[in-house]
Each structure stands twice: as C-alpha cells, then as structure tokens.
C-alpha cells in the first residue's frame, strides 16, 4: 500500500467516524427530548459525553489528510476544495456556537440524577437550537461529501452547500410551524 492510499484510507475512515459521531449525537438528542426523569435525561447526556474527542479527532484527520490529498492531486486552486474547507469550519463553528454551551448547561442541570424534572431542564432539553445545529451539521457534512464526489466549479460548490444548509433548516421550520398550529388549535378548544 502506498502512502497516498494510506492517507486516503484514513481520510475516508475519519469522515465515517465524523458521521458516526453525528449519528450518536442525534440519538442522544432524541433520548433527551422526552424524559420522564433527570436520570433518563442523563442517559442521553452520557451517550453524547464522549463525542467531543471523537468529533474533534475526526475533523482534524479529515482536514490534515484532505490537505495532503489536495496537495498531492494538485487541486488546491479548485473552488470546491475551499468550499469544503469552509464547510468543515462551519460545522465546527456550529458545534461550538449552538451546541457546546447548551449541552454543558444540560449536564449541570442533570448533575443530580435523583432530582426531578424542572421546567428549566425540560426547556433546555427541548431547545430547538440543539436540533437546528444537529440538522445543519449533518446537512453540511453531506454537502461536503457531494463536493468531494462531483468537484463542481465555484457556483456549483456554493449552490451545493447552500442547498445543504437549507435542507438542514427546513425540517425545523416545518416542525415549529406544526407545533404553533397545534398550540393554536388547543387554545381554541
């Protein structure tokens, strides 16, 4: 096996690991969405607690190996590379800006598993920003895979990432409007 093949292998494995971390985070958010106790909410928290090192290591390996591959293939000037790189930094930024602080607050509120569910804890567990961040990161990561496969020009790369971001946002918009509609109907009954 050549060095190039080994780097390509680690690049693909790191991308798979990143998607695995996102999937585990998705499952943990679903677990935390309808808890019956703080202990049950803690299960989702514990499930996601080890994800940060996996996510960060995966992203680092993807970036380093991707940099090597781009240099080796002489595609540094291709716009899709820069769009994919921007997408990776956007994924990391969303995790920090929309997820990290909220999850730390939930961990703090779930610290005592014997405590009851407070209104504050329930509100934090159902925070729509956690789900928005999750959907956006998955959609953008999928868009980056699309860029790697199709290698479009600048317009195509930006369009692909834009469509990916919209695909990540739309389910949350539809869910929120559905909840508002149900609440409005419940108030009229």
C-alpha positions as CSV (number, residue, x, y, z in Angstrom):
1,X,0.0,0.0,0.0
2,X,1.3,3.4,-0.9
3,X,1.4,6.4,1.4
4,X,-1.2,8.1,-0.7
5,X,-3.5,5.1,-0.3
6,X,-3.0,5.0,3.4
7,X,-3.8,8.7,3.7
8,X,-6.9,8.3,1.5
9,X,-8.0,5.4,3.7
10,X,-7.6,7.5,6.9
11,X,-9.4,10.3,5.2
12,X,-12.4,8.1,4.5
13,X,-12.4,6.4,7.9
14,X,-12.2,9.8,9.6
15,X,-15.2,11.0,7.6
16,X,-17.1,7.9,8.5
17,X,-16.2,8.5,12.2
18,X,-17.5,12.1,11.9
19,X,-20.8,10.8,10.6
20,X,-20.9,8.2,13.4
21,X,-20.4,10.9,16.0
22,X,-23.2,13.0,14.4
23,X,-25.5,9.9,14.4
24,X,-24.8,9.2,18.1
25,X,-25.4,12.8,18.9
26,X,-28.7,12.7,17.0
27,X,-29.8,9.6,19.0
28,X,-28.8,11.2,22.3
29,X,-30.8,14.3,21.5
30,X,-33.8,12.2,20.7
31,X,-33.3,10.3,24.0
32,X,-33.2,13.6,25.9
33,X,-36.3,15.1,24.2
34,X,-39.0,13.3,26.2
35,X,-37.5,12.3,29.5
36,X,-39.6,11.1,32.5
37,X,-36.9,11.9,35.0
38,X,-33.5,13.6,35.3
39,X,-31.9,10.2,35.3
40,X,-33.4,9.3,31.9
41,X,-32.2,12.7,30.5
42,X,-28.8,11.8,31.9
43,X,-28.7,8.7,29.7
44,X,-28.7,10.9,26.6
45,X,-26.1,13.2,28.2
46,X,-23.8,10.2,29.0
47,X,-24.3,8.9,25.4
48,X,-23.1,12.2,24.0
49,X,-20.4,13.0,26.5
50,X,-17.6,11.1,24.8
51,X,-18.4,12.6,21.4
52,X,-16.3,15.7,21.5
53,X,-12.9,14.0,21.4
54,X,-14.1,11.7,18.6
55,X,-15.6,14.6,16.6
56,X,-12.5,16.8,17.0
57,X,-10.1,14.0,16.2
58,X,-12.2,13.0,13.1
59,X,-12.3,16.6,11.9
60,X,-8.5,17.0,12.4
61,X,-7.7,13.8,10.5
62,X,-10.2,14.8,7.7
63,X,-8.6,18.3,7.4
64,X,-4.9,17.1,7.6
65,X,-5.4,14.1,5.2
66,X,-7.6,16.2,2.9
67,X,-4.9,18.9,2.8
68,X,-2.3,16.2,1.8
69,X,-4.6,14.7,-0.8
70,X,-5.4,18.1,-2.3
71,X,-1.7,19.0,-2.5
72,X,-0.9,15.6,-4.0
73,X,-3.7,15.8,-6.6
74,X,-2.8,19.5,-7.2
75,X,-6.3,20.7,-6.7
76,X,-5.7,23.5,-4.2
77,X,-6.9,26.1,-6.6
78,X,-10.2,24.3,-7.2
79,X,-13.1,26.2,-5.6
80,X,-14.8,23.0,-4.3
81,X,-11.8,22.4,-2.0
82,X,-12.2,25.9,-0.5
83,X,-15.9,25.5,-0.2
84,X,-15.4,22.1,1.5
85,X,-12.9,23.6,3.9
86,X,-15.3,26.5,4.7
87,X,-18.0,23.9,5.3
88,X,-15.8,22.0,7.8
89,X,-15.1,25.1,9.7
90,X,-18.8,26.0,9.7
91,X,-19.6,22.6,11.1
92,X,-17.1,23.2,13.9
93,X,-18.4,26.7,14.5
94,X,-22.0,25.5,14.7
95,X,-21.0,22.9,17.3
96,X,-19.2,25.5,19.4
97,X,-21.8,28.3,19.0
98,X,-25.1,26.4,19.1
99,X,-24.4,23.1,20.9
100,X,-21.5,23.1,23.4
101,X,-22.8,25.7,25.9
102,X,-26.3,24.3,25.8
103,X,-25.1,20.8,26.4
104,X,-22.9,21.9,29.3
105,X,-25.9,23.6,30.9
106,X,-28.0,20.4,30.5
107,X,-25.2,18.4,32.1
108,X,-25.1,20.8,35.0
109,X,-28.9,20.6,35.5
110,X,-28.8,16.8,35.2
111,X,-25.9,16.5,37.7
112,X,-28.2,15.1,40.4
113,X,-29.9,12.1,38.7
114,X,-32.2,11.8,41.7
115,X,-33.6,15.3,41.1
116,X,-36.9,15.8,39.5
117,X,-37.5,17.3,36.1
118,X,-37.7,21.1,36.5
119,X,-39.3,23.4,33.9
120,X,-35.8,24.8,33.2
121,X,-34.4,21.4,32.5
122,X,-37.3,20.4,30.2
123,X,-36.9,23.7,28.3
124,X,-33.2,23.1,27.9
125,X,-33.7,19.5,26.7
126,X,-36.2,20.7,24.1
127,X,-34.1,23.7,23.0
128,X,-34.7,23.9,19.2
129,X,-31.2,25.3,18.6
130,X,-29.7,21.9,19.6
131,X,-31.8,20.2,16.9
132,X,-31.1,23.0,14.4
133,X,-27.3,22.7,15.0
134,X,-27.6,18.9,14.6
135,X,-29.5,19.1,11.3
136,X,-27.3,21.8,9.9
137,X,-24.1,19.9,10.7
138,X,-25.3,16.7,9.1
139,X,-26.6,18.5,6.0
140,X,-23.4,20.5,5.5
141,X,-21.3,17.3,6.0
142,X,-23.4,15.6,3.4
143,X,-22.9,18.6,1.1
144,X,-19.2,18.3,1.6
145,X,-19.3,14.7,0.5
146,X,-21.2,15.8,-2.6
147,X,-18.5,18.3,-3.3
148,X,-15.8,15.7,-3.0
149,X,-17.6,13.4,-5.4
150,X,-18.7,16.0,-8.0
151,X,-15.9,18.6,-7.8
152,X,-18.0,21.5,-9.1
153,X,-17.0,25.0,-10.0
154,X,-17.4,27.9,-7.5
155,X,-21.0,28.5,-8.3
156,X,-21.8,24.8,-8.1
157,X,-19.9,24.4,-4.8
158,X,-21.7,27.4,-3.2
159,X,-25.0,26.2,-4.5
160,X,-24.5,22.7,-3.2
161,X,-23.6,24.0,0.3
162,X,-26.5,26.4,0.2
163,X,-28.9,23.7,-0.7
164,X,-27.5,21.5,2.0
165,X,-27.9,24.3,4.6
166,X,-31.5,24.9,3.5
167,X,-32.2,21.1,3.7
168,X,-30.9,21.2,7.3
169,X,-33.0,24.2,8.3
170,X,-36.4,23.3,6.7
171,X,-37.4,20.4,8.9
172,X,-37.1,22.6,12.0
173,X,-39.2,25.4,10.4
174,X,-41.9,22.9,9.5
175,X,-41.8,21.3,12.9
176,X,-42.0,24.7,14.7
177,X,-45.0,25.8,12.5
178,X,-46.7,22.4,13.2
179,X,-46.2,23.0,16.9
180,X,-47.6,26.5,16.7
181,X,-50.6,25.2,14.8
182,X,-51.3,22.5,17.4
183,X,-51.0,25.0,20.2
184,X,-53.3,27.5,18.4
185,X,-55.9,24.7,17.9
186,X,-55.6,23.7,21.5
187,X,-56.2,27.2,22.7
188,X,-59.4,27.5,20.6
189,X,-60.9,24.2,22.0
